[in-house]
Amino acid sequence: MVLNYSRSLAEDFAEQPIKDAVITVPVFFNQAERRAVLQAARMAGLKVLQLINDNTATALSYGVFRRKDINTTAQNIMFYDMGSGSTVCTIVTYQMVKTKEAGMQPQLQIRGVGFDRTLGGLEMELRLRERLAGLFNEQRKGQRAKDVRENPRAMAKLLREANRLKTVLSANADHMAQIEGLMDDVDFKAKVTRVEFEELCADLFERVPGPVQQALQSAEMSLDEVEQVILVGGATRVPRVQEVLLKAVGKEELGKNINADEAAAMGAVYQAAALSKAFKVKPFVVRDAVVYPILVEFTREVEEEPGIHSLKHNKRVLFSRMGPYPQRKVITFNRYSHDFNFHINYGDLGFLGPEDLRVFGSQNLTTVKLKGVGDSFKKYPDYESKGIKAHFNLDESGVLSLDRVESVFETLVEDSAEEESTLTKLGNTISSLFGGGTTPDAKENGTDTVQEEEESPAEGSKDEPGEQVELKEEAEAPVEDGSQPPPPEPKGDATPEGEKATEKENGDKSEAQKPSEKAEAGPEGVAPAPEGEKKQKPARKRRMVEEIGVELVVLGLPDLPEDKLAQSVQKLQDLTLRDLEKQEREKAANSLEAFIFETQDKLYQPEYQEVSTEEQREEISGKLSAASTWLEDEGVGATTVMLKEKLAELRKLCQGLFFRVEERKKWPERLSALDNLLNHSSMFLKGARLIPEMDQIFTEVEMTTLEKVINETWAWKNATLAEQAKLPATEKPVLLSKDIEAKMMALDREVQYLLNKAKFTKPRPRPKDKNGTRAEPPLNASASDQGEKVIPPAGQTEDAEPISEPEKVETGSEPGDTEPLELGGPGAEPEQKEQSTGQKRPLKNDEL
């Protein structure tokens, strides 16, 4: 339900549905608690991209906005986060590291973690509430009143006031607590000082340095190595908390340069954007740390003396405390040839206090029962067993899973000379040139290296090689026997062949295709073998992998079965539906109540009295009073439908009154707009009729139609206003705002039609008997040029003044005009030819 509510807030802000999420969890959540959060998200219909520890999210938010300050020198920052319910102290190392994908990128690594599950601001508020409850009871001691602690509603009011009081006392030495009508209509008022508050929480303030010491111990650091201490969480605003913490860390000041309330959410948002396909963000490597170590326990039978067998209990650490994750690990069981069980449990939890251990839950995680081990040995009797390999994965969310369990076998296969291909010969020659030949001694020396490397590809981890070690059960007995060890094999072949070679035929085929790779796998630096040995082909290893059946028995808090999960989802949906129905009913009741009060008030306003009679107002008032009485008496049990019907009945009763008032409010604005439109349309029509006939673009029909619409609109307006003036104000008006708007739209449509026609109509071409002088002079023409006129052809008369400079005349004749005459005699011919070809040369001042 919390996740549903959180998602609704996010959806309201984002204005779109949300399905994917990164959820922050406290760093001290164990495996059962993390799985419970994942199941809750599944019930809420959320797809969890990752669970991220809130301290890691805070560190990521801090690093993202200070990317430029991170360099190759490690910086150790301590984050002290005291929230409402718990306190966490984290030591984080920021550093630039080289990555395979993106080169040098910033990285944050969690180095140390300390926490207190119950130290937080809520405990302070509860103690302050208890103090206020005691003061209230003392004020009413002689009145035989009930204890305020027995009234849940009153205690909720006191808790809200305690929260406000704690906030105010963080900045003031004292403050007055006030609650109106706390219980039985009795007001509460009391003065509380900061000294009293600090005395109430004295033991809580003593626990403030605890998480700091835990974080330093887990990180194996001293305070001198920590560069800065940064405050996170709302409870760190309490002055006494800051005083105790500053004394504990021994720094000059505490860092407050991060949003104490939103830092974890901002870090989770950045991680969500990095995991989403819809966003692209700059890489920031995050290496979280394991808080609770996890180990594998198993029991096997050993023979200490001939004929005497005993059981030996073994423990192997799978994920160590403060080790990085996500990470994959493989454990190999070498001395089992039959079905067996092993257990996955928490490791040493000595760093937890008694109270933390009490609430921790079961320290046993899972019992793993393997089935089919004996059958796999029977299936491959001639193969050498390489052990039973269990593949574990601690994912990005910190949730442990067992991916698979495999039984691995190997055998030696010799190739005959006839089967050797040309490619194999070429590979052998090349490997011999580079010292790739193998000898029995070289094989013996290379055995251990092969056993350590062969699991690296299977682990699929991107962590450093030192973290990819294969966890094994003591020494490898089969290898130490007198059997001849196989030649070393390339790393890349181990996993693919192991996955494909589940059947003997597939194994033969894959080995026959890659004989040269096996020949190249010998250690470098070994002298080539004699020629006699070269003719004898080296043996190859064939690897067979058999899947082993796994049955998991969860010893801690088990996951919900599918049927129980479906029931929980249905219950949540029913609760959500009930909440929606409740909200709908409350909305209907509020709407009815608001309508009654607003309408009763309107009945006494002048604008409503003007359009209604006394009888009409009394009828409406009576109905409203009856509805109000019904709402108070029977409204508590009324359904949403009943409330809506009652509201619809009252609205129908008042509809005529409200309509008359609304119409009268709209008349001035609508009539003014209509008058303006009529005036502008008349002026437009008058201007259109004044256009000369030769330039007229409107037809007589169009102008007559516009004139008709204008006259009809004037006539309708005058007639309707006259008719409305005869009607009393209490009757339904004949002058309606919608009719005015319709008349305006009809008139505006005719005017717009003519305006668009004028806008897009091309001007008619000028007749040939007109001069062709440019309407505008050329940009480079002089003042004298602008005054020149073209002499018209013979036969036409035009008043023209004498031309001052007859040497050159530039014309702007249009196509179809008569060619102008050039004055000035033969000297003007080149210029006339240039103009006749359409080419224009700018005139210079010295030429004019």
C-alpha positions in Angstrom: 0.0 0.0 0.0 2.9 2.3 0.7 4.4 1.6 -2.8 0.9 2.2 -4.4 0.7 5.6 -2.6 4.2 6.5 -3.6 3.6 5.6 -7.2 0.4 7.7 -7.3 2.4 10.7 -6.1 5.0 10.1 -8.8 2.4 9.7 -11.5 0.7 12.9 -10.5 4.0 14.7 -10.8 5.1 13.0 -14.0 1.6 13.1 -15.5 2.0 9.6 -16.9 1.7 6.0 -15.7 4.8 4.4 -14.0 5.6 0.7 -14.1 9.4 0.5 -13.5 11.1 1.6 -10.3 14.3 1.6 -8.4 13.4 1.2 -4.7 15.7 2.3 -1.8 16.0 0.0 1.2 17.9 0.3 4.5 21.4 -1.1 4.3 20.7 -3.4 7.2 18.0 -5.2 5.4 18.8 -9.0 5.2 17.8 -11.5 2.6 14.3 -12.1 3.9 13.6 -8.3 4.1 14.8 -7.7 0.6 12.7 -10.5 -0.8 9.7 -9.1 1.0 10.2 -5.7 -0.6 10.4 -7.4 -4.0 7.2 -9.3 -3.3 5.4 -6.1 -2.2 6.5 -4.4 -5.4 5.1 -7.4 -7.4 1.8 -7.1 -5.6 1.7 -3.3 -6.4 2.3 -4.1 -10.1 5.8 -2.5 -10.2 8.7 -3.9 -12.1 11.8 -3.5 -9.9 14.9 -2.6 -11.9 17.0 -2.7 -8.7 16.9 -2.5 -4.9 19.5 0.1 -3.9 20.7 0.7 -0.4 19.7 4.2 0.7 23.2 5.1 1.9 24.6 4.0 -1.5 21.9 6.1 -3.3 22.9 9.1 -1.1 26.6 8.6 -2.0 25.7 8.3 -5.7 23.7 11.6 -5.6 26.6 13.3 -3.9 29.2 12.0 -6.4 27.1 12.7 -9.5 26.9 16.4 -8.8 30.6 16.6 -7.9 32.0 14.6 -10.8 34.7 17.2 -11.5 36.1 17.0 -8.0 36.8 13.2 -8.3 40.3 12.2 -9.5 42.7 9.3 -9.3 43.4 10.1 -5.7 41.0 8.3 -3.3 38.8 10.6 -1.3 37.1 9.1 1.8 33.7 10.7 2.7 31.6 9.8 5.7 27.8 10.2 5.4 25.9 10.3 8.7 22.2 9.6 8.0 19.7 9.9 10.9 16.2 9.6 9.7 12.9 9.0 11.3 13.3 5.4 12.3 17.0 4.5 12.1 20.6 5.8 11.8 23.2 4.7 9.3 26.8 5.8 9.0 28.7 5.1 5.8 32.3 5.6 4.7 32.6 5.9 0.9 35.7 6.1 -1.3 35.5 8.2 -4.5 38.1 7.6 -7.2 38.6 7.7 -11.0 39.1 4.1 -12.3 39.7 2.6 -15.7 36.8 0.6 -17.1 36.7 -1.6 -20.2 33.6 0.0 -21.7 34.1 3.7 -21.1 37.7 4.3 -20.1 38.4 6.5 -17.0 35.1 6.9 -15.0 34.3 7.9 -11.4 33.6 5.2 -9.0 32.2 5.0 -5.5 33.0 2.1 -3.2 31.3 1.4 0.1 34.1 0.8 2.6 32.4 0.7 5.9 28.9 0.7 7.4 27.5 1.2 10.9 23.9 1.4 11.9 21.4 1.7 14.7 18.0 0.3 13.8 16.0 2.2 16.4 17.8 5.5 16.8 15.9 8.3 14.9 13.6 11.3 15.1 10.5 9.3 15.6 11.7 8.0 19.0 12.3 11.6 20.0 8.8 12.6 19.0 7.3 9.7 20.9 9.1 10.8 24.1 8.0 14.4 23.5 4.4 13.2 23.0 4.5 11.3 26.2 5.7 14.5 28.0 2.8 16.5 26.5 0.3 13.8 27.5 1.5 14.0 31.1 1.1 17.7 31.1 -2.4 17.5 29.8 -3.4 15.0 32.4 -2.0 17.1 35.1 -4.1 20.1 34.0 -7.3 18.0 34.3 -6.3 16.1 37.4 -9.1 17.3 39.6 -11.9 16.9 37.0 -12.1 13.0 37.1 -11.3 13.0 33.4 -10.1 10.0 31.3 -6.4 9.6 30.6 -5.6 11.1 27.3 -3.5 8.1 26.4 -6.7 6.1 26.1 -7.9 8.3 23.2 -6.2 7.4 19.9 -7.4 10.5 18.1 -6.1 12.8 20.9 -2.7 10.9 20.9 -2.5 11.4 17.1 -3.0 15.2 17.6 -0.3 15.1 20.3 2.1 13.3 18.0 1.6 15.9 15.3 2.2 18.7 17.8 5.3 16.9 19.1 6.7 16.8 15.6 6.1 20.5 15.1 7.5 21.3 18.6 10.7 19.3 17.8 11.2 21.3 14.6 10.7 24.7 16.3 12.9 23.8 19.3 15.8 23.1 16.8 15.9 26.9 16.3 14.4 28.3 19.5 15.2 27.9 23.2 11.5 27.4 24.2 8.1 27.2 22.5 4.4 27.0 23.5 2.6 23.8 22.5 -1.1 24.5 21.6 -3.9 22.2 20.5 -7.5 23.3 20.2 -10.1 20.7 21.4 -7.6 18.0 22.3 -10.2 15.9 24.1 -13.7 16.5 25.3 -13.6 20.0 23.7 -10.8 21.0 26.1 -7.9 23.0 24.7 -4.3 22.2 25.6 -1.5 24.8 26.1 1.9 24.2 27.7 5.4 25.6 27.5 8.3 23.3 26.6 12.0 24.3 26.6 14.9 22.8 24.6 16.6 21.8 27.8 13.6 19.7 28.8 13.6 18.1 25.3 17.3 17.2 25.6 16.8 15.7 29.0 14.0 13.5 27.7 16.3 12.2 24.9 19.6 12.1 26.8 20.1 8.4 26.3 19.3 8.7 22.6 22.0 11.3 22.1 24.6 9.0 23.8 24.0 6.5 21.1 24.8 9.0 18.3 28.6 8.0 18.1 27.9 4.3 17.9 27.3 4.0 14.1 30.5 6.0 13.5 32.7 3.6 15.4 31.0 0.6 13.7 31.7 2.1 10.3 35.3 2.8 11.1 35.8 -0.8 12.4 34.3 -2.4 9.3 36.3 -0.2 7.0 39.5 -0.7 9.1 40.1 3.1 9.0 40.8 5.9 11.4 39.1 9.2 11.5 42.2 10.9 10.2 41.6 9.2 6.8 38.1 10.6 6.5 38.2 14.0 4.8 34.7 15.1 5.5 31.5 14.2 7.4 28.2 15.0 5.7 24.8 15.1 7.4 21.8 13.4 5.8 18.3 12.9 7.1 15.8 15.1 8.9 16.8 14.2 12.5 20.3 15.6 12.0 18.8 19.1 12.3 18.5 18.6 16.0 21.3 20.8 17.5 22.2 18.3 20.2 22.7 15.6 17.6 25.1 17.8 15.7 27.0 18.7 18.9 27.6 15.1 19.9 28.5 14.0 16.4 31.0 16.8 15.9 32.7 15.9 19.2 32.8 12.2 18.2 34.4 12.8 14.7 36.7 15.5 15.8 36.3 17.7 12.7 36.1 21.5 12.5 32.6 21.4 11.1 30.0 19.1 9.6 29.1 19.1 5.9 25.6 20.3 5.1 26.0 20.7 1.4 23.5 18.0 0.4 19.7 17.9 0.4 19.1 16.0 3.6 15.6 14.9 2.7 15.9 14.1 -1.0 19.5 12.8 -1.4 18.6 9.1 -1.4 15.7 9.6 -3.9 17.9 11.6 -6.2 20.5 8.9 -6.2 17.9 6.3 -7.0 16.5 8.4 -9.8 20.0 8.6 -11.4 20.4 4.8 -11.1 16.9 4.3 -12.6 17.9 6.5 -15.5 21.1 4.6 -16.0 19.2 1.2 -16.0 16.4 2.5 -18.2 16.5 2.4 -22.0 14.8 5.7 -22.3 17.6 7.8 -20.9 21.3 8.1 -21.4 23.5 9.3 -18.5 27.2 9.5 -17.8 28.6 6.3 -16.3 29.2 6.2 -12.6 30.6 2.9 -11.3 28.9 1.8 -8.0 30.5 -0.9 -5.9 28.3 -1.8 -2.9 29.4 -3.9 0.0 28.0 -7.0 1.7 26.9 -6.2 5.3 26.1 -9.8 6.5 28.6 -12.5 5.5 27.3 -15.6 3.8 28.8 -19.1 4.0 28.2 -22.6 2.9 28.2 -25.5 5.3 28.3 -29.2 4.5 29.2 -32.5 6.2 31.1 -35.4 4.6 32.4 -38.7 5.8 36.1 -39.0 6.3 38.3 -42.0 7.1 40.7 -41.0 9.8 42.1 -44.5 10.3 41.6 -47.7 8.3 38.1 -48.9 8.9 37.1 -46.0 11.1 34.8 -43.4 9.5 33.6 -40.1 11.0 31.7 -37.1 9.9 33.5 -33.8 9.4 31.6 -30.5 9.3 33.0 -27.9 6.9 32.4 -24.2 6.4 33.4 -22.2 3.4 32.9 -18.4 3.3 30.9 -17.6 0.1 30.6 -13.8 0.4 32.7 -12.1 3.1 31.7 -9.0 5.1 32.3 -5.7 3.3 33.1 -7.7 0.1 31.8 -6.0 -3.1 28.7 -7.0 -5.0 27.2 -7.7 -7.5 29.3 -10.8 -7.8 29.2 -14.5 -8.8 30.9 -17.4 -7.0 31.4 -21.1 -7.7 32.0 -23.8 -5.1 33.3 -27.2 -6.2 32.5 -30.3 -4.1 35.2 -32.9 -5.1 34.5 -35.9 -2.8 30.9 -36.7 -3.4 29.7 -39.3 -5.8 26.1 -39.6 -4.5 23.3 -37.3 -3.7 24.0 -35.0 -0.7 22.8 -31.8 1.0 24.5 -28.5 1.9 23.4 -25.4 3.8 23.6 -21.7 3.0 23.7 -19.6 6.3 24.8 -16.3 7.5 28.4 -16.1 8.7 29.8 -14.4 11.9 27.3 -11.8 13.1 29.3 -10.9 16.2 29.3 -7.2 15.2 25.5 -7.1 15.9 24.2 -6.3 19.4 21.7 -8.5 21.3 18.7 -6.4 20.2 19.8 -6.5 16.6 20.2 -10.3 16.7 16.7 -10.6 18.2 15.0 -8.8 15.4 17.4 -10.3 12.7 15.4 -13.5 12.3 16.8 -16.9 11.3 20.5 -17.1 10.6 20.0 -20.1 8.4 19.0 -19.2 4.9 18.5 -22.3 2.8 19.1 -26.0 2.7 20.0 -27.3 -0.8 19.2 -30.9 -1.6 20.9 -32.3 -4.7 19.4 -35.1 -6.7 21.0 -36.9 -9.6 24.6 -36.9 -8.5 24.9 -40.7 -8.4 23.1 -41.0 -11.7 25.6 -38.7 -13.4 28.5 -40.8 -12.2 26.8 -43.9 -13.6 26.2 -42.2 -16.9 29.9 -41.4 -17.4 31.8 -44.3 -15.7 34.9 -43.9 -17.8 35.3 -40.1 -17.2 37.2 -38.4 -14.5 35.1 -36.3 -12.2 36.0 -32.7 -11.8 33.5 -32.2 -8.9 30.0 -30.9 -8.4 30.0 -27.2 -9.1 27.4 -24.9 -7.5 27.0 -21.4 -9.1 25.9 -18.6 -6.8 24.9 -15.1 -7.7 24.6 -12.0 -5.4 22.8 -9.6 -7.7 22.6 -5.8 -7.8 19.8 -5.8 -5.3 21.8 -7.8 -2.8 19.6 -10.9 -3.2 21.4 -14.3 -3.2 20.4 -16.9 -5.6 21.6 -20.4 -6.7 21.8 -20.3 -10.4 22.6 -23.9 -11.1 24.4 -27.0 -10.0 26.5 -29.1 -12.4 28.4 -32.3 -12.3 31.5 -31.9 -14.5 33.5 -34.8 -16.1 36.6 -34.9 -18.3 38.4 -37.6 -20.2 41.4 -37.8 -22.6 40.8 -38.5 -26.3 43.7 -39.3 -28.7 43.5 -38.3 -32.4 44.7 -40.8 -35.0 47.1 -39.6 -37.7 44.5 -40.2 -40.4 42.1 -37.8 -38.7 44.5 -35.0 -38.5 43.6 -32.1 -40.8 45.7 -29.6 -42.6 44.5 -26.9 -40.2 45.7 -29.0 -37.3 49.2 -29.5 -38.9 49.4 -25.8 -39.5 48.4 -25.0 -35.8 51.0 -27.5 -34.5 53.7 -25.9 -36.6 52.9 -22.4 -35.4 52.6 -23.5 -31.8 56.0 -25.2 -32.0 57.6 -22.1 -33.3 56.3 -20.1 -30.3 57.3 -22.7 -27.8 53.8 -24.3 -27.7 55.0 -27.9 -27.7 54.1 -29.9 -24.6 56.0 -32.4 -22.6 54.9 -34.6 -19.7 56.6 -32.4 -17.2 55.0 -29.3 -18.6 51.6 -30.9 -18.3 52.2 -31.8 -14.7 53.2 -28.2 -13.9 50.3 -26.7 -15.7 47.6 -28.7 -14.0 46.9 -26.4 -11.0 46.7 -23.3 -13.3 44.1 -24.9 -15.4 42.0 -25.8 -12.4 42.0 -22.3 -11.1 41.2 -20.6 -14.5 38.6 -22.9 -15.8 35.9 -21.4 -13.6 36.5 -17.8 -14.5 34.4 -17.8 -17.7 31.7 -19.7 -16.0 31.4 -17.2 -13.2 30.7 -14.4 -15.7 31.8 -11.8 -13.2 33.1 -8.4 -14.2 35.0 -8.1 -10.9 38.7 -8.2 -10.5 40.5 -11.5 -10.9 41.2 -11.7 -7.2 37.5 -11.9 -6.6 36.8 -14.6 -9.1 38.5 -17.3 -7.1 36.9 -20.7 -7.2 36.0 -21.9 -3.8 36.9 -25.5 -3.4 36.6 -28.2 -0.7 40.1 -28.6 0.7 42.6 -30.2 -1.8 41.6 -31.8 -5.0 42.0 -35.5 -4.3 41.5 -36.7 -7.9 44.3 -34.6 -9.2 46.7 -35.5 -6.5 46.4 -39.3 -7.3 48.7 -41.0 -9.7 46.5 -40.4 -12.7 48.1 -38.7 -15.6 47.0 -35.0 -15.7 45.4 -33.7 -18.9 47.1 -31.0 -20.9 46.1 -27.4 -20.2 43.1 -26.1 -22.2 42.2 -22.6 -23.3 40.0 -20.5 -21.0 37.5 -19.8 -23.7 36.7 -23.5 -24.4 35.7 -24.5 -20.9 32.3 -23.1 -20.6 31.0 -23.3 -24.2 31.9 -27.0 -24.5 30.7 -27.8 -21.0 27.3 -26.3 -21.9 27.0 -28.0 -25.3 28.5 -31.4 -24.5 25.6 -32.8 -22.6 25.6 -35.8 -24.9 28.5 -37.9 -26.0 27.9 -37.3 -29.7 27.8 -33.6 -29.3 31.1 -33.7 -27.4 32.8 -35.7 -30.1 31.7 -33.4 -32.8 32.7 -30.2 -31.0 36.1 -31.6 -30.1 36.8 -32.7 -33.7 36.1 -29.2 -34.9 38.7 -27.6 -32.6 41.8 -29.8 -32.5 44.2 -26.9 -33.2 43.0 -24.9 -30.2 43.9 -27.8 -27.9 47.3 -28.1 -29.3 48.0 -24.4 -28.7 47.2 -24.5 -25.0 50.6 -25.6 -23.7 52.6 -23.3 -21.5 55.0 -20.9 -23.3 58.7 -21.1 -23.0 59.0 -24.9 -23.2 61.5 -26.3 -25.7 60.1 -28.2 -28.7 59.7 -31.9 -28.2 61.9 -34.3 -30.2 60.8 -35.3 -33.7 59.7 -38.7 -32.6 57.3 -37.3 -30.1 55.9 -34.8 -32.7 54.5 -37.7 -34.7 52.5 -38.9 -31.7 49.5 -36.6 -31.4 48.9 -35.1 -27.9 45.7 -36.2 -26.1 42.8 -33.8 -25.9 40.3 -33.2 -23.1 36.7 -33.8 -23.6 34.4 -32.1 -21.0 30.9 -33.3 -20.2 28.5 -31.3 -18.0 25.4 -32.9 -16.4 22.7 -30.7 -14.8 21.9 -31.8 -11.2 18.4 -31.5 -9.8 18.1 -28.9 -7.0 15.5 -28.7 -4.2 15.6 -25.5 -2.1 14.2 -25.5 1.4 14.0 -21.9 2.7 14.8 -21.9 6.4 14.2 -18.2 7.1 11.0 -16.3 6.1 9.6 -18.3 3.1 8.2 -16.6 0.0 4.5 -16.5 -0.4 3.0 -19.3 -2.5 1.4 -18.2 -5.8 -2.1 -18.8 -4.5 -1.5 -16.7 -1.3 0.2 -14.0 -3.5 -2.9 -13.9 -5.8 -5.2 -13.6 -2.7 -3.0 -10.7 -1.4 -3.2 -8.9 -4.8 -7.0 -9.3 -4.8 -7.2 -8.0 -1.3 -5.2 -4.9 -2.3 -7.4 -4.3 -5.3 -10.5 -4.6 -3.1 -9.0 -2.1 -0.6 -8.1 0.3 -3.4 -11.6 0.0 -4.8 -13.1 0.6 -1.4 -10.9 3.7 -1.0 -12.0 5.0 -4.4 -15.7 4.5 -3.5 -15.1 6.3 -0.2 -13.5 9.2 -1.9 -16.3 9.3 -4.5 -18.9 9.4 -1.7 -17.1 12.1 0.3 -16.8 14.1 -2.9 -20.6 13.8 -3.5 -21.4 14.7 0.1 -19.1 17.7 0.0 -20.6 18.9 -3.3 -24.2 18.6 -2.0 -23.3 20.5 1.2 -21.4 23.2 -0.6 -24.3 23.7 -3.1 -26.8 24.1 -0.2 -24.7 26.7 1.6 -23.8 28.7 -1.6 -27.4 28.8 -2.9 -28.8 29.9 0.4 -26.4 32.7 0.4 -27.1 33.7 -3.2 -30.9 34.1 -2.5 -30.2 37.2 -0.5 -27.9 38.8 -3.2 -29.4 41.8 -5.2 -28.7 40.2 -8.6 -30.6 37.1 -7.7 -33.5 38.9 -6.0 -33.9 41.0 -9.1 -34.7 38.1 -11.4 -36.9 36.0 -8.9 -40.1 36.5 -7.1 -40.7 36.1 -3.4 -42.6 32.9 -3.9 -39.8 31.4 -6.0 -37.1 32.2 -3.4 -39.2 30.8 -0.6 -39.7 27.5 -2.5 -36.0 27.2 -3.2 -35.1 28.1 0.4 -37.5 25.5 1.7 -36.1 22.7 -0.5 -32.5 23.7 0.6 -33.4 23.6 4.3 -35.0 20.2 3.9 -32.0 18.8 2.1 -29.7 20.2 4.7 -31.7 18.5 7.5 -31.7 15.2 5.5 -27.9 15.4 5.1 -27.4 15.9 8.8 -29.8 13.1 9.9 -29.6 10.5 7.2 -26.6 11.6 5.1 -24.1 9.5 7.1 -25.7 6.3 5.8 -26.6 7.6 2.4 -24.9 6.1 -0.6 -23.1 7.9 -3.4 -26.0 7.5 -5.7 -28.5 9.0 -3.2 -26.3 12.0 -2.6 -25.8 12.6 -6.4 -29.6 12.3 -7.0 -30.3 14.8 -4.2 -27.8 17.3 -5.7 -29.3 16.8 -9.2 -32.8 17.5 -7.8 -31.7 20.8 -6.2 -29.8 21.9 -9.3 -32.8 21.3 -11.5 -34.9 23.4 -9.1 -32.5 26.4 -9.2 -31.6 26.0 -12.9 -34.0 28.8 -14.1 -32.8 31.3 -11.5 -29.2 30.7 -12.2 -29.8 30.9 -16.0 -31.4 34.3 -15.8 -28.6 35.7 -13.6 -25.9 34.3 -15.9 -27.6 35.7 -19.0 -27.8 39.2 -17.6 -24.2 39.1 -16.7 -23.2 38.2 -20.3 -25.4 40.8 -22.1 -23.2 43.9 -21.8 -20.1 42.2 -23.1 -21.9 40.3 -25.9 -23.9 43.3 -27.1 -20.8 45.5 -27.2 -18.9 42.9 -29.3 -21.9 42.7 -31.7 -22.1 46.5 -32.1 -18.3 46.7 -32.8 -18.6 43.9 -35.4 -21.6 45.6 -37.1 -19.8 49.0 -37.3 -16.6 47.5 -38.7 -18.5 45.4 -41.2 -20.4 48.5 -42.4 -17.2 50.4 -42.8 -15.7 47.5 -44.7 -18.6 47.3 -47.1 -18.6 51.1 -47.7 -14.8 50.9 -48.5 -15.4 48.0 -50.8 -18.0 49.9 -52.9 -15.6 52.8 -53.3 -13.0 50.7 -55.2 -12.8 51.8 -58.9 -14.5 49.4 -61.3 -11.2 48.6 -63.0 -9.6 47.5 -59.7 -12.7 45.9 -58.1 -12.1 42.4 -56.8 -15.5 41.8 -55.2 -18.6 40.9 -57.2 -21.9 42.7 -56.8 -23.5 39.5 -55.4 -20.9 39.2 -52.7 -21.3 42.8 -51.6 -25.1 42.5 -51.7 -24.9 39.4 -49.5 -22.8 41.1 -46.9 -25.1 44.1 -46.9 -28.1 41.8 -46.4 -26.5 40.0 -43.4 -25.6 43.4 -41.8 -29.1 44.7 -42.2 -30.7 41.5 -40.9 -28.4 41.5 -37.9 -29.2 45.1 -37.1 -32.9 44.4 -37.4 -32.7 41.2 -35.2 -30.8 43.1 -32.5 -33.2 46.0 -32.4 -36.3 43.8 -32.4 -35.0 41.4 -29.7 -33.9 44.3 -27.4 -37.4 45.8 -27.8 -39.1 42.5 -27.0 -36.8 41.9 -24.0 -37.5 45.3 -22.6 -41.3 44.4 -22.4 -40.6 41.2 -20.5 -40.3 41.2 -16.7 -37.0 40.2 -15.2 -38.5 37.2 -13.6 -39.4 35.6 -16.9 -37.2 33.6 -19.2 -35.3 36.1 -21.4 -35.7 36.1 -25.2 -32.3 37.8 -25.6 -29.9 34.9 -25.3 -26.1 35.1 -25.3 -25.9 32.0 -27.5 -28.1 33.7 -30.1 -25.9 36.8 -30.1 -22.8 34.6 -30.6 -24.5 32.8 -33.5 -25.3 36.2 -35.2 -21.8 37.3 -34.7 -20.4 34.1 -36.2 -22.6 34.4 -39.3 -21.6 38.0 -39.9 -17.9 37.4 -39.2 -17.9 34.5 -41.6 -19.1 36.7 -44.5 -16.5 39.4 -43.7 -13.7 36.9 -43.4 -14.6 35.4 -46.8 -14.2 38.8 -48.5 -11.0 39.6 -46.6 -9.4 36.3 -47.6 -10.4 36.9 -51.2 -8.8 40.3 -51.1 -5.7 38.8 -49.6 -5.1 36.1 -52.1 -6.4 37.8 -55.3 -3.5 38.8 -57.7 -3.7 42.4 -59.0 -4.8 42.8 -62.6 -2.0 43.6 -65.2 -1.7 47.3 -66.2 -3.0 48.2 -69.7 -0.4 48.8 -72.4 -1.2 52.5 -72.8 0.2 53.2 -69.4 3.9 54.1 -68.8 6.2 51.3 -67.6 8.1 53.4 -65.0 9.2 51.5 -62.0 7.0 51.9 -58.9 10.2 52.2 -56.9 13.6 53.4 -58.1 16.6 51.1 -58.1 18.6 51.0 -54.9 21.7 52.4 -56.6 20.0 55.1 -58.6 20.7 58.7 -57.8 18.2 61.4 -56.9 18.1 62.7 -60.5 17.4 59.2 -61.8 14.3 58.9 -59.5 12.8 62.0 -61.1 13.2 60.7 -64.7 10.2 59.6 -66.8 10.0 57.5 -69.8 8.8 59.1 -73.0 5.7 57.3 -74.2 5.3 56.0 -77.8 4.0 58.2 -80.5 0.3 58.6 -80.7 -0.2 59.0 -76.9 -0.1 62.2 -74.9 1.2 62.6 -71.4 2.1 65.6 -69.4 5.8 65.4 -68.8 8.5 67.8 -67.8 11.7 68.1 -69.7 14.3 65.5 -68.8 17.4 67.1 -67.3 19.9 64.5 -68.5 19.0 63.0 -71.8 22.1 60.9 -72.2 21.0 57.7 -70.4 17.6 56.6 -69.3 17.2 53.4 -67.3 13.7 52.0 -67.4 11.8 49.4 -65.5 9.6 48.3 -68.3 7.5 45.2 -67.7 6.9 42.5 -70.3 4.3 43.5 -72.8 5.1 47.3 -72.5 6.3 49.2 -75.4 10.0 49.6 -75.7 11.0 53.1 -74.5 12.9 55.5 -76.7 16.5 56.3 -75.9 17.7 59.9 -76.2 21.2 60.9 -77.0 22.0 59.6 -80.5 24.4 56.9 -81.5 26.4 57.1 -78.3 23.5 55.4 -76.5 23.3 52.3 -78.6 25.6 50.1 -76.4 23.6 50.9 -73.4 20.3 50.1 -75.1 21.6 46.7 -76.3 22.7 45.9 -72.8 19.2 46.6 -71.4 17.4 44.7 -74.2 19.2 41.5 -73.3 17.9 41.8 -69.7 21.3 42.6 -68.2 21.6 45.5 -65.8 24.7 47.4 -65.0 24.7 49.7 -62.0 25.2 53.4 -62.9 28.2 55.1 -61.5 28.3 58.8 -60.5 31.0 59.7 -63.0 28.8 58.3 -65.8 25.7 60.3 -65.0 
